[in-house]
Amino acid sequence: MLLVLLAALNITALAQNDITLSGQLKGLAGATVEISYQKDGVFKTDSLKAIDDKFTWKADLFDPQIISIIIGQNGYSFFAQPGQISLTGIKGSMQTYQISGSPMQEDAIAFSDYTKDITSLEAPLRAAYKNASAEEKVELDKKRNELQKQKDALVKQFIAAHAKSYYCIYLITMRTMGGTDYGEAKALYDLLDQSAKQTYAGKKLADKLEVLKKSMIGSQMIDFTQNDIHGQVVKFSSFKGKYVLVDFWASWCAPCRAENPNILNTYNTFKDKGFTVVGISLDDKAANWKKAVSDDQMPWTQLSDLKGWKNEISGYFGIQSIPSNLLIDPSGKIIARDLRGAALEDKLKQLLK
């Protein structure tokens, strides 16, 4: 997860800025401290020896980023930025760790406090979902969607109140990875102060939005071609006239595999009413891909160029996390994205009456 977050922020720049991290952890007693960070787009790990309960780490950073401190089996991540930062606490007791000197970390904590009432309600719903019946899952999905709407409103309010914050750039960047529609992400980006937009991270976010724009609701789906599971070339325009769920997944993706039964149920319900599914696998090994299709009993068209994350279609749309999907109408326009669980079935009920 740390690597995903670091890659999402993807911060490099042209001028060097020094960071000094001074740590004092009770019980450290000369232990080895490893610090992982990103420099010039490359992940690095520095190793240093604490003296008694203290250590000092210096490096050249650019814009703020997430760094990770690893001591033995314990890891702790936080937002750091150029300047003087201090870490205090008790070794191995991360709830005692205190960071000072990093405004981005302070904003991260402020956001956590701002949304904690909503966030505290999410975990019980996730736990209940695991053993819920099909009917119960429908109700749980509705509750989760409602919570997400409330959280989205809080995110918007927070960004508007912290328009110059690097953390807000990070928040929006993460949402572009998580399936937020272009219109929603662009509206959040527009709330940022111009000074934030002109940072390297702000410019990278603008680039991401341009990619996300390709899957904006109302856009025309590209007429792509890829090979199916039998090696036959399939052209997307051959499905014109139907509602098509373009489903991005992979055999190694546990959430994707968990979602496949829901897609199968929806497919069986609407396959004779003008709906179908086209799977696009981000696998790079044909055997794994084919086995997953067989094991999950997916009868719809399955496509892949077996390039993994470099799949040409997922790359075109800037998809950085799966499962992800696009719902295409009979004219070839994108009308929804990332519909999962009951949300997909409800949408099709509305469309197909």
C-alpha positions as a Markdown table, in Angstrom:
| # | Residue | x | y | z |
|---|---|---|---|---|
| 1 | Met | 0.0 | 0.0 | 0.0 |
| 2 | Leu | 2.9 | 2.4 | 0.8 |
| 3 | Leu | 4.3 | 1.9 | -2.7 |
| 4 | Val | 0.9 | 2.6 | -4.2 |
| 5 | Leu | 0.5 | 5.8 | -2.2 |
| 6 | Leu | 4.0 | 6.9 | -3.1 |
| 7 | Ala | 3.5 | 6.2 | -6.8 |
| 8 | Ala | 0.2 | 8.0 | -6.6 |
| 9 | Leu | 1.8 | 11.1 | -5.3 |
| 10 | Asn | 4.6 | 10.7 | -7.8 |
| 11 | Ile | 6.6 | 13.7 | -6.8 |
| 12 | Thr | 9.9 | 14.8 | -8.3 |
| 13 | Ala | 11.2 | 18.3 | -9.2 |
| 14 | Leu | 14.1 | 20.2 | -10.6 |
| 15 | Ala | 15.6 | 21.9 | -7.5 |
| 16 | Gln | 16.9 | 20.3 | -4.3 |
| 17 | Asn | 15.5 | 21.0 | -0.9 |
| 18 | Asp | 17.0 | 19.7 | 2.3 |
| 19 | Ile | 15.1 | 17.8 | 4.9 |
| 20 | Thr | 16.3 | 17.0 | 8.4 |
| 21 | Leu | 14.4 | 14.4 | 10.5 |
| 22 | Ser | 15.4 | 14.3 | 14.1 |
| 23 | Gly | 14.0 | 11.3 | 15.9 |
| 24 | Gln | 13.9 | 10.5 | 19.6 |
| 25 | Leu | 12.1 | 7.3 | 20.5 |
| 26 | Lys | 12.2 | 5.9 | 24.0 |
| 27 | Gly | 13.7 | 2.4 | 24.0 |
| 28 | Leu | 15.4 | 2.8 | 20.6 |
| 29 | Ala | 18.8 | 2.0 | 22.2 |
| 30 | Gly | 21.0 | 2.1 | 19.2 |
| 31 | Ala | 18.7 | 0.1 | 16.9 |
| 32 | Thr | 19.0 | 0.3 | 13.1 |
| 33 | Val | 16.5 | 2.7 | 11.5 |
| 34 | Glu | 15.6 | 2.4 | 7.8 |
| 35 | Ile | 13.9 | 5.3 | 6.0 |
| 36 | Ser | 12.2 | 4.7 | 2.6 |
| 37 | Tyr | 11.4 | 7.6 | 0.3 |
| 38 | Gln | 11.4 | 8.7 | -3.3 |
| 39 | Lys | 14.1 | 10.6 | -5.1 |
| 40 | Asp | 14.1 | 11.5 | -8.8 |
| 41 | Gly | 11.2 | 9.1 | -9.3 |
| 42 | Val | 13.1 | 6.2 | -7.7 |
| 43 | Phe | 12.3 | 4.5 | -4.4 |
| 44 | Lys | 15.3 | 4.6 | -2.0 |
| 45 | Thr | 16.0 | 3.2 | 1.5 |
| 46 | Asp | 18.6 | 4.8 | 3.8 |
| 47 | Ser | 19.9 | 2.8 | 6.7 |
| 48 | Leu | 21.3 | 4.4 | 9.8 |
| 49 | Lys | 22.3 | 3.5 | 13.4 |
| 50 | Ala | 20.6 | 5.3 | 16.3 |
| 51 | Ile | 22.8 | 6.6 | 19.1 |
| 52 | Asp | 21.1 | 5.7 | 22.3 |
| 53 | Asp | 17.4 | 6.7 | 21.7 |
| 54 | Lys | 18.1 | 9.3 | 18.9 |
| 55 | Phe | 18.8 | 9.4 | 15.2 |
| 56 | Thr | 19.1 | 12.1 | 12.6 |
| 57 | Trp | 18.4 | 11.7 | 8.9 |
| 58 | Lys | 19.2 | 14.2 | 6.2 |
| 59 | Ala | 18.3 | 14.0 | 2.5 |
| 60 | Asp | 17.3 | 16.1 | -0.5 |
| 61 | Leu | 13.6 | 16.0 | -1.1 |
| 62 | Phe | 11.5 | 18.1 | -3.5 |
| 63 | Asp | 7.8 | 18.5 | -2.9 |
| 64 | Pro | 6.3 | 16.8 | 0.1 |
| 65 | Gln | 5.9 | 13.0 | 0.0 |
| 66 | Ile | 5.2 | 10.0 | 2.1 |
| 67 | Ile | 8.2 | 8.5 | 3.8 |
| 68 | Ser | 8.3 | 5.3 | 5.8 |
| 69 | Ile | 10.4 | 4.6 | 8.9 |
| 70 | Ile | 11.1 | 0.9 | 9.6 |
| 71 | Ile | 12.5 | -0.3 | 12.9 |
| 72 | Gly | 12.7 | -4.0 | 13.2 |
| 73 | Gln | 9.3 | -5.4 | 12.4 |
| 74 | Asn | 7.5 | -2.1 | 12.9 |
| 75 | Gly | 6.8 | 0.5 | 10.1 |
| 76 | Tyr | 5.4 | 4.0 | 10.4 |
| 77 | Ser | 4.5 | 6.2 | 7.5 |
| 78 | Phe | 3.8 | 9.9 | 7.4 |
| 79 | Phe | 3.9 | 13.0 | 5.1 |
| 80 | Ala | 7.3 | 14.8 | 5.1 |
| 81 | Gln | 8.5 | 17.8 | 3.4 |
| 82 | Pro | 11.7 | 19.9 | 3.1 |
| 83 | Gly | 12.7 | 21.6 | 6.4 |
| 84 | Gln | 13.2 | 20.6 | 10.0 |
| 85 | Ile | 11.0 | 17.7 | 11.2 |
| 86 | Ser | 11.0 | 16.0 | 14.5 |
| 87 | Leu | 9.6 | 12.6 | 15.6 |
| 88 | Thr | 9.1 | 11.7 | 19.2 |
| 89 | Gly | 7.4 | 8.7 | 21.0 |
| 90 | Ile | 8.1 | 5.2 | 22.3 |
| 91 | Lys | 9.7 | 2.6 | 20.1 |
| 92 | Gly | 7.1 | 0.2 | 18.7 |
| 93 | Ser | 4.2 | 2.2 | 20.1 |
| 94 | Met | 3.0 | 4.0 | 17.0 |
| 95 | Gln | 0.1 | 5.6 | 18.8 |
| 96 | Thr | 2.6 | 7.6 | 20.8 |
| 97 | Tyr | 4.4 | 8.9 | 17.7 |
| 98 | Gln | 4.3 | 12.7 | 17.3 |
| 99 | Ile | 5.4 | 14.5 | 14.1 |
| 100 | Ser | 6.1 | 18.3 | 14.1 |
| 101 | Gly | 7.4 | 20.5 | 11.4 |
| 102 | Ser | 5.4 | 19.0 | 8.5 |
| 103 | Pro | 2.4 | 21.1 | 7.5 |
| 104 | Met | 1.2 | 18.3 | 5.2 |
| 105 | Gln | 1.2 | 15.8 | 8.0 |
| 106 | Glu | -0.8 | 18.3 | 10.1 |
| 107 | Asp | -3.3 | 18.7 | 7.3 |
| 108 | Ala | -3.6 | 14.9 | 7.0 |
| 109 | Ile | -4.4 | 14.6 | 10.7 |
| 110 | Ala | -6.8 | 17.5 | 10.4 |
| 111 | Phe | -8.6 | 15.7 | 7.6 |
| 112 | Ser | -8.7 | 12.4 | 9.6 |
| 113 | Asp | -10.3 | 14.3 | 12.5 |
| 114 | Tyr | -12.7 | 16.1 | 10.2 |
| 115 | Thr | -14.0 | 12.8 | 8.7 |
| 116 | Lys | -13.7 | 10.5 | 11.6 |
| 117 | Asp | -17.4 | 10.3 | 12.4 |
| 118 | Ile | -18.2 | 9.1 | 8.9 |
| 119 | Thr | -15.1 | 6.9 | 8.7 |
| 120 | Ser | -16.0 | 5.1 | 12.0 |
| 121 | Leu | -19.2 | 3.9 | 10.4 |
| 122 | Glu | -17.5 | 2.3 | 7.4 |
| 123 | Ala | -15.6 | -0.6 | 9.1 |
| 124 | Pro | -18.8 | -2.2 | 10.7 |
| 125 | Leu | -20.4 | -2.2 | 7.2 |
| 126 | Arg | -17.4 | -3.9 | 5.7 |
| 127 | Ala | -17.4 | -6.5 | 8.4 |
| 128 | Ala | -21.1 | -7.2 | 8.1 |
| 129 | Tyr | -20.7 | -7.5 | 4.3 |
| 130 | Lys | -18.5 | -10.6 | 4.5 |
| 131 | Asn | -21.2 | -12.9 | 5.8 |
| 132 | Ala | -24.3 | -11.1 | 4.6 |
| 133 | Ser | -26.9 | -12.7 | 2.4 |
| 134 | Ala | -27.6 | -11.4 | -1.1 |
| 135 | Glu | -30.6 | -9.4 | 0.1 |
| 136 | Glu | -28.6 | -8.0 | 3.0 |
| 137 | Lys | -25.7 | -7.0 | 0.7 |
| 138 | Val | -28.1 | -4.9 | -1.3 |
| 139 | Glu | -29.1 | -2.9 | 1.8 |
| 140 | Leu | -25.5 | -2.7 | 2.9 |
| 141 | Asp | -24.4 | -1.4 | -0.5 |
| 142 | Lys | -27.1 | 1.4 | -0.2 |
| 143 | Lys | -25.7 | 2.4 | 3.2 |
| 144 | Arg | -22.2 | 2.4 | 2.0 |
| 145 | Asn | -23.1 | 4.5 | -1.0 |
| 146 | Glu | -24.9 | 7.0 | 1.3 |
| 147 | Leu | -21.8 | 7.2 | 3.5 |
| 148 | Gln | -19.6 | 7.8 | 0.5 |
| 149 | Lys | -21.8 | 10.7 | -0.6 |
| 150 | Gln | -21.5 | 12.2 | 2.9 |
| 151 | Lys | -17.8 | 11.7 | 2.9 |
| 152 | Asp | -17.5 | 13.2 | -0.6 |
| 153 | Ala | -19.2 | 16.3 | 0.7 |
| 154 | Leu | -16.8 | 16.6 | 3.6 |
| 155 | Val | -13.8 | 16.2 | 1.2 |
| 156 | Lys | -15.1 | 19.1 | -0.9 |
| 157 | Gln | -15.5 | 21.3 | 2.2 |
| 158 | Phe | -12.0 | 20.4 | 3.5 |
| 159 | Ile | -10.3 | 21.2 | 0.1 |
| 160 | Ala | -12.1 | 24.5 | -0.1 |
| 161 | Ala | -10.9 | 25.4 | 3.3 |
| 162 | His | -7.3 | 24.2 | 2.7 |
| 163 | Ala | -6.9 | 25.3 | -0.9 |
| 164 | Lys | -3.1 | 25.8 | -0.7 |
| 165 | Ser | -2.4 | 22.4 | 1.0 |
| 166 | Tyr | -0.2 | 19.8 | -0.6 |
| 167 | Tyr | -2.4 | 17.3 | 1.2 |
| 168 | Cys | -5.4 | 18.3 | -0.8 |
| 169 | Ile | -3.4 | 17.7 | -4.0 |
| 170 | Tyr | -2.7 | 14.2 | -2.6 |
| 171 | Leu | -6.4 | 13.7 | -1.8 |
| 172 | Ile | -7.5 | 14.5 | -5.3 |
| 173 | Thr | -4.8 | 12.4 | -6.8 |
| 174 | Met | -5.9 | 9.4 | -4.8 |
| 175 | Arg | -9.5 | 9.9 | -5.9 |
| 176 | Thr | -8.4 | 9.9 | -9.6 |
| 177 | Met | -6.9 | 6.4 | -8.9 |
| 178 | Gly | -10.1 | 5.2 | -7.1 |
| 179 | Gly | -12.5 | 5.7 | -9.9 |
| 180 | Thr | -13.8 | 9.2 | -9.3 |
| 181 | Asp | -15.4 | 10.6 | -12.5 |
| 182 | Tyr | -13.5 | 13.4 | -14.3 |
| 183 | Gly | -16.2 | 15.9 | -13.6 |
| 184 | Glu | -16.1 | 15.3 | -9.9 |
| 185 | Ala | -12.3 | 15.3 | -9.8 |
| 186 | Lys | -12.0 | 18.4 | -11.9 |
| 187 | Ala | -14.5 | 20.2 | -9.6 |
| 188 | Leu | -12.2 | 19.4 | -6.7 |
| 189 | Tyr | -9.1 | 20.5 | -8.6 |
| 190 | Asp | -10.7 | 23.8 | -9.4 |
| 191 | Leu | -11.0 | 24.5 | -5.6 |
| 192 | Leu | -7.2 | 24.5 | -5.3 |
| 193 | Asp | -5.3 | 27.8 | -5.0 |
| 194 | Gln | -3.2 | 28.7 | -8.0 |
| 195 | Ser | -0.1 | 28.3 | -5.9 |
| 196 | Ala | -0.9 | 24.6 | -5.4 |
| 197 | Lys | -1.7 | 24.1 | -9.0 |
| 198 | Gln | 1.7 | 25.4 | -10.0 |
| 199 | Thr | 3.7 | 23.0 | -7.9 |
| 200 | Tyr | 5.1 | 19.9 | -9.6 |
| 201 | Ala | 2.5 | 17.7 | -7.9 |
| 202 | Gly | -0.3 | 20.1 | -9.0 |
| 203 | Lys | 0.9 | 19.9 | -12.6 |
| 204 | Lys | 1.1 | 16.1 | -12.4 |
| 205 | Leu | -2.5 | 16.1 | -11.1 |
| 206 | Ala | -3.6 | 18.3 | -14.0 |
| 207 | Asp | -2.0 | 15.7 | -16.4 |
| 208 | Lys | -3.9 | 12.9 | -14.7 |
| 209 | Leu | -7.1 | 14.8 | -15.1 |
| 210 | Glu | -6.5 | 15.1 | -18.8 |
| 211 | Val | -6.2 | 11.3 | -19.0 |
| 212 | Leu | -9.3 | 10.8 | -16.8 |
| 213 | Lys | -11.2 | 13.1 | -19.1 |
| 214 | Lys | -11.2 | 10.4 | -21.7 |
| 215 | Ser | -13.6 | 8.3 | -19.6 |
| 216 | Met | -15.8 | 11.3 | -18.7 |
| 217 | Ile | -19.5 | 10.6 | -18.6 |
| 218 | Gly | -20.9 | 11.4 | -22.0 |
| 219 | Ser | -17.7 | 10.7 | -23.9 |
| 220 | Gln | -17.6 | 8.3 | -26.9 |
| 221 | Met | -16.0 | 5.0 | -26.2 |
| 222 | Ile | -13.0 | 4.3 | -28.4 |
| 223 | Asp | -13.3 | 1.5 | -30.9 |
| 224 | Phe | -10.4 | -0.6 | -29.7 |
| 225 | Thr | -9.4 | -4.2 | -30.7 |
| 226 | Gln | -7.8 | -6.9 | -28.6 |
| 227 | Asn | -7.5 | -10.7 | -28.8 |
| 228 | Asp | -10.0 | -12.8 | -26.9 |
| 229 | Ile | -9.2 | -15.9 | -24.9 |
| 230 | His | -9.1 | -18.0 | -28.0 |
| 231 | Gly | -6.7 | -15.7 | -29.8 |
| 232 | Gln | -9.3 | -14.1 | -32.1 |
| 233 | Val | -9.3 | -10.4 | -32.7 |
| 234 | Val | -12.4 | -8.6 | -31.3 |
| 235 | Lys | -13.4 | -5.1 | -32.2 |
| 236 | Phe | -15.4 | -3.2 | -29.6 |
| 237 | Ser | -17.8 | -1.7 | -32.2 |
| 238 | Ser | -19.1 | -5.2 | -32.8 |
| 239 | Phe | -21.1 | -4.7 | -29.6 |
| 240 | Lys | -22.8 | -1.5 | -30.7 |
| 241 | Gly | -26.5 | -1.6 | -30.0 |
| 242 | Lys | -26.2 | -3.1 | -26.5 |
| 243 | Tyr | -25.4 | -1.8 | -23.1 |
| 244 | Val | -21.9 | -3.0 | -22.4 |
| 245 | Leu | -20.0 | -3.2 | -19.2 |
| 246 | Val | -16.3 | -3.0 | -19.9 |
| 247 | Asp | -14.8 | -4.7 | -16.9 |
| 248 | Phe | -11.1 | -4.2 | -16.0 |
| 249 | Trp | -9.8 | -7.0 | -13.8 |
| 250 | Ala | -7.0 | -9.6 | -13.3 |
| 251 | Ser | -6.7 | -13.1 | -12.0 |
| 252 | Trp | -4.4 | -12.0 | -9.2 |
| 253 | Cys | -6.8 | -9.2 | -8.0 |
| 254 | Ala | -8.7 | -10.5 | -5.0 |
| 255 | Pro | -11.3 | -7.7 | -5.0 |
| 256 | Cys | -11.9 | -8.4 | -8.7 |
| 257 | Arg | -12.5 | -12.1 | -8.1 |
| 258 | Ala | -14.8 | -11.3 | -5.2 |
| 259 | Glu | -16.8 | -9.0 | -7.6 |
| 260 | Asn | -17.1 | -11.6 | -10.4 |
| 261 | Pro | -20.1 | -13.4 | -8.9 |
| 262 | Asn | -22.0 | -10.2 | -8.8 |
| 263 | Ile | -21.2 | -9.4 | -12.4 |
| 264 | Leu | -22.2 | -13.0 | -13.3 |
| 265 | Asn | -25.6 | -12.6 | -11.6 |
| 266 | Thr | -26.2 | -9.3 | -13.3 |
| 267 | Tyr | -25.1 | -10.8 | -16.7 |
| 268 | Asn | -27.5 | -13.7 | -16.3 |
| 269 | Thr | -30.4 | -11.4 | -15.4 |
| 270 | Phe | -30.0 | -9.0 | -18.3 |
| 271 | Lys | -28.1 | -10.9 | -21.1 |
| 272 | Asp | -31.3 | -11.4 | -23.0 |
| 273 | Lys | -32.4 | -7.7 | -22.6 |
| 274 | Gly | -29.7 | -5.9 | -24.5 |
| 275 | Phe | -26.8 | -6.1 | -22.0 |
| 276 | Thr | -23.4 | -7.9 | -22.1 |
| 277 | Val | -20.0 | -7.7 | -20.5 |
| 278 | Val | -16.5 | -7.4 | -22.1 |
| 279 | Gly | -13.7 | -8.3 | -19.7 |
| 280 | Ile | -10.3 | -6.7 | -20.1 |
| 281 | Ser | -7.7 | -8.6 | -18.1 |
| 282 | Leu | -4.5 | -7.0 | -16.8 |
| 283 | Asp | -2.9 | -10.4 | -16.6 |
| 284 | Asp | 0.5 | -11.0 | -18.2 |
| 285 | Lys | 0.3 | -14.8 | -18.1 |
| 286 | Ala | -2.2 | -16.5 | -20.4 |
| 287 | Ala | -2.5 | -19.6 | -18.2 |
| 288 | Asn | -3.5 | -17.7 | -15.1 |
| 289 | Trp | -6.0 | -15.6 | -17.1 |
| 290 | Lys | -7.7 | -18.6 | -18.7 |
| 291 | Lys | -7.8 | -20.5 | -15.4 |
| 292 | Ala | -9.5 | -17.6 | -13.6 |
| 293 | Val | -12.1 | -17.2 | -16.4 |
| 294 | Ser | -12.9 | -20.9 | -16.1 |
| 295 | Asp | -12.9 | -21.0 | -12.3 |
| 296 | Asp | -15.2 | -18.0 | -12.0 |
| 297 | Gln | -17.5 | -19.2 | -14.8 |
| 298 | Met | -17.5 | -16.0 | -16.8 |
| 299 | Pro | -19.2 | -16.7 | -20.2 |
| 300 | Trp | -18.9 | -13.2 | -21.6 |
| 301 | Thr | -16.2 | -12.0 | -24.0 |
| 302 | Gln | -12.7 | -11.8 | -22.4 |
| 303 | Leu | -9.9 | -9.8 | -23.9 |
| 304 | Ser | -6.3 | -9.1 | -23.0 |
| 305 | Asp | -3.0 | -8.1 | -24.7 |
| 306 | Leu | -1.2 | -9.9 | -21.7 |
| 307 | Lys | 0.8 | -6.8 | -21.0 |
| 308 | Gly | -0.3 | -6.5 | -17.3 |
| 309 | Trp | -0.5 | -2.9 | -16.1 |
| 310 | Lys | 0.7 | -1.8 | -19.5 |
| 311 | Asn | -2.6 | -3.0 | -21.1 |
| 312 | Glu | -3.2 | -0.5 | -23.9 |
| 313 | Ile | -6.9 | 0.1 | -23.1 |
| 314 | Ser | -6.5 | 0.5 | -19.3 |
| 315 | Gly | -3.5 | 2.7 | -20.0 |
| 316 | Tyr | -5.5 | 4.9 | -22.4 |
| 317 | Phe | -8.0 | 5.5 | -19.6 |
| 318 | Gly | -5.4 | 6.0 | -16.9 |
| 319 | Ile | -6.8 | 3.1 | -14.8 |
| 320 | Gln | -4.5 | 2.6 | -11.8 |
| 321 | Ser | -6.5 | 0.4 | -9.6 |
| 322 | Ile | -8.9 | -2.6 | -10.2 |
| 323 | Pro | -11.6 | -3.7 | -10.3 |
| 324 | Ser | -12.8 | -0.8 | -12.5 |
| 325 | Asn | -15.4 | -0.6 | -15.2 |
| 326 | Leu | -17.2 | 1.6 | -17.7 |
| 327 | Leu | -20.8 | 1.2 | -18.7 |
| 328 | Ile | -21.4 | 2.0 | -22.4 |
| 329 | Asp | -24.8 | 2.7 | -23.9 |
| 330 | Pro | -26.0 | 1.3 | -27.3 |
| 331 | Ser | -24.7 | 4.4 | -29.1 |
| 332 | Gly | -21.2 | 3.9 | -27.7 |
| 333 | Lys | -21.3 | 6.6 | -25.1 |
| 334 | Ile | -19.9 | 6.2 | -21.6 |
| 335 | Ile | -22.8 | 6.6 | -19.1 |
| 336 | Ala | -21.3 | 5.4 | -15.8 |
| 337 | Arg | -18.2 | 4.0 | -14.3 |
| 338 | Asp | -17.2 | 1.8 | -11.4 |
| 339 | Leu | -20.6 | 0.3 | -10.7 |
| 340 | Arg | -20.2 | -2.6 | -8.4 |
| 341 | Gly | -22.5 | -4.9 | -6.4 |
| 342 | Ala | -26.1 | -3.8 | -6.4 |
| 343 | Ala | -25.3 | -0.4 | -8.0 |
| 344 | Leu | -24.8 | -2.1 | -11.4 |
| 345 | Glu | -28.0 | -4.1 | -11.2 |
| 346 | Asp | -30.0 | -1.0 | -10.1 |
| 347 | Lys | -28.6 | 1.1 | -13.0 |
| 348 | Leu | -29.5 | -1.6 | -15.5 |
| 349 | Lys | -33.0 | -1.9 | -14.1 |
| 350 | Gln | -33.5 | 1.9 | -14.7 |
| 351 | Leu | -32.1 | 1.6 | -18.2 |
| 352 | Leu | -33.8 | -1.5 | -19.3 |
| 353 | Lys | -37.1 | -1.1 | -17.4 |
